[in-house]
Amino acid sequence: MPDLSALSGYPPELLRQVESLLSQPDGLSSRLLDRYPHAHGLRSDRQLYDFVEQVRARHLRSAGRIAKVVYDSKVQLAYQALGLHVRSTKVHGAQLKARHDIRIAALFRDAPLPFLSMIVVHELAHLRHPDHDRAFYQLCAHMEPDYHQIELDVRLYLTHLAAGGGPLWRAWPEGVPASSKAD
């Protein structure tokens, strides 16, 4: 029985479809690669920060700036955390200063741009809505219209990895796609 814990809460019919894809050689992986053929090129934390700031400036201009954005190898995928929004308050004399940091699982350094975008949108939505309520998901869908489909695809990728599949994408230096490089 494959590990479908990343898909908990989805309907049984979808789970049966995923089990069927997992039983076929390269069934789930080829489906994901057909939909998302290339990894993004955001390799450094600086590039990631610039990307997050562009999304924030486009959709949440009045929200405060993000202090730090990093790929973090310590973010625990086992606990369903793909990224973390860390909010801290520091005292500066008589003033309180809020600081917002975003940490994204290092696994997504080599992933398609829609996957990264979905995680960024999710973490940025926490600037306005700390809880996962209806307004939170409406804001996510406003910022990324395909948010729910991409979230499902990310969960399918995590299921692929949990079933023993290897990483599907590699971000190559100078933007050379993995299919044109010899392994």
C-alpha positions in Angstrom: 0.0 0.0 0.0 1.6 3.3 -1.1 2.0 6.2 1.4 -0.7 8.7 0.5 -0.4 10.8 3.7 0.4 13.9 1.6 -3.1 13.5 0.1 -5.1 13.1 3.3 -8.4 14.9 3.0 -8.8 14.3 -0.7 -11.7 12.3 -2.0 -11.4 8.4 -2.2 -11.8 8.5 -6.0 -8.7 10.7 -6.4 -6.8 8.4 -4.1 -7.7 5.4 -6.2 -6.5 7.3 -9.3 -3.2 8.1 -7.6 -2.8 4.4 -6.5 -3.4 3.4 -10.1 -0.7 5.8 -11.4 1.7 4.6 -8.7 1.2 1.0 -9.8 2.3 1.8 -13.4 6.0 2.3 -14.1 6.7 6.0 -14.4 2.9 6.7 -14.3 2.8 9.5 -11.8 6.3 10.9 -12.7 5.5 11.1 -16.4 2.3 12.9 -15.7 4.0 15.5 -13.5 6.8 15.9 -16.1 4.3 16.4 -18.9 2.6 19.1 -16.9 5.8 20.7 -15.6 8.7 20.0 -17.9 11.4 22.3 -16.4 12.7 23.4 -13.1 13.0 27.1 -12.2 16.3 28.9 -12.2 16.1 30.5 -8.8 19.2 28.9 -7.3 20.4 31.4 -4.6 18.6 32.8 -1.6 19.0 36.3 -3.2 17.2 35.3 -6.3 14.5 33.7 -4.2 14.2 36.9 -2.1 13.8 39.0 -5.3 11.1 36.7 -6.6 9.2 36.8 -3.3 9.5 40.6 -3.3 8.1 40.8 -6.8 5.1 38.7 -5.8 4.6 40.7 -2.6 4.8 44.1 -4.5 2.3 42.9 -7.1 -0.3 41.6 -4.7 0.3 42.8 -1.2 1.8 46.3 -1.6 0.6 47.5 1.8 2.0 44.5 3.6 5.4 45.0 5.3 8.6 44.0 3.6 10.0 40.6 4.2 13.3 40.7 6.1 14.7 37.3 4.9 13.8 34.6 2.4 15.9 31.4 2.3 15.9 27.8 1.1 16.0 25.9 4.4 17.1 22.2 4.6 15.6 22.0 8.1 12.0 22.6 7.0 10.3 19.2 7.8 8.4 17.8 4.9 7.3 15.0 7.1 5.1 17.4 9.0 3.5 18.8 5.8 5.5 22.0 6.0 6.6 23.1 2.6 7.5 26.5 3.8 7.4 28.6 7.0 6.4 32.1 7.7 8.2 33.2 10.8 6.9 36.4 12.5 8.9 37.9 15.3 8.8 41.1 17.2 11.8 42.9 18.5 11.9 45.8 21.0 13.8 48.9 19.9 13.6 51.4 22.8 9.9 52.3 23.1 9.0 50.8 19.7 8.1 47.3 18.6 9.4 46.2 15.2 7.8 43.3 13.4 10.0 41.1 11.3 8.8 38.6 8.8 11.0 35.7 7.4 10.0 33.1 4.9 11.8 29.7 4.8 11.1 27.3 1.9 12.0 23.7 2.0 15.3 23.1 0.1 13.6 20.4 -1.9 12.0 23.2 -4.0 15.3 24.6 -5.1 15.0 22.0 -7.9 11.3 22.2 -8.8 9.0 23.9 -11.4 8.3 27.6 -11.0 4.6 27.0 -10.3 5.4 24.8 -7.3 7.7 27.5 -5.9 5.1 30.2 -6.7 2.4 28.3 -4.9 4.5 28.0 -1.7 5.5 31.7 -1.9 1.9 32.7 -2.3 0.9 30.6 0.6 3.5 32.0 2.9 2.8 35.6 1.8 -0.9 35.1 2.5 0.1 34.6 6.1 1.1 38.3 6.2 -2.7 39.1 6.1 -4.3 35.9 7.5 -2.4 33.9 10.2 -4.9 31.0 10.1 -5.9 28.7 7.2 -9.4 29.9 6.9 -11.6 30.7 4.0 -10.3 34.3 3.6 -6.7 32.9 3.6 -7.4 30.5 0.7 -9.4 33.2 -1.2 -6.3 35.4 -1.0 -4.1 32.5 -2.2 -6.4 31.9 -5.1 -6.4 35.6 -5.9 -2.6 35.8 -6.1 -2.2 32.4 -7.9 -5.4 31.5 -9.8 -4.4 27.8 -10.2 -3.4 27.6 -6.5 -5.5 24.6 -5.7 -4.4 22.6 -8.7 -0.8 23.4 -8.1 -1.1 22.4 -4.4 -2.5 19.1 -5.5 0.3 18.6 -7.9 2.9 19.4 -5.2 1.2 16.8 -3.0 1.4 14.3 -5.9 5.1 15.0 -6.2 5.6 14.4 -2.4 3.6 11.2 -2.8 6.0 10.2 -5.7 9.0 10.9 -3.5 7.4 8.9 -0.5 6.8 6.0 -2.8 10.6 5.8 -3.5 10.8 7.9 -6.6 13.7 10.2 -7.1 13.7 13.9 -7.8 12.1 14.7 -11.2 13.8 18.0 -12.0 17.2 19.5 -11.9 18.1 23.1 -12.3 21.2 23.2 -14.3 23.7 26.1 -14.4 23.3 28.4 -17.4 19.7 27.2 -17.8 20.4 24.0 -19.7 17.4 21.6 -19.3 18.1 18.2 -17.7 16.9 16.4 -20.8 19.9 17.7 -22.8 22.6 16.8 -20.3 24.1 13.4 -20.1 23.9 11.8 -16.6 
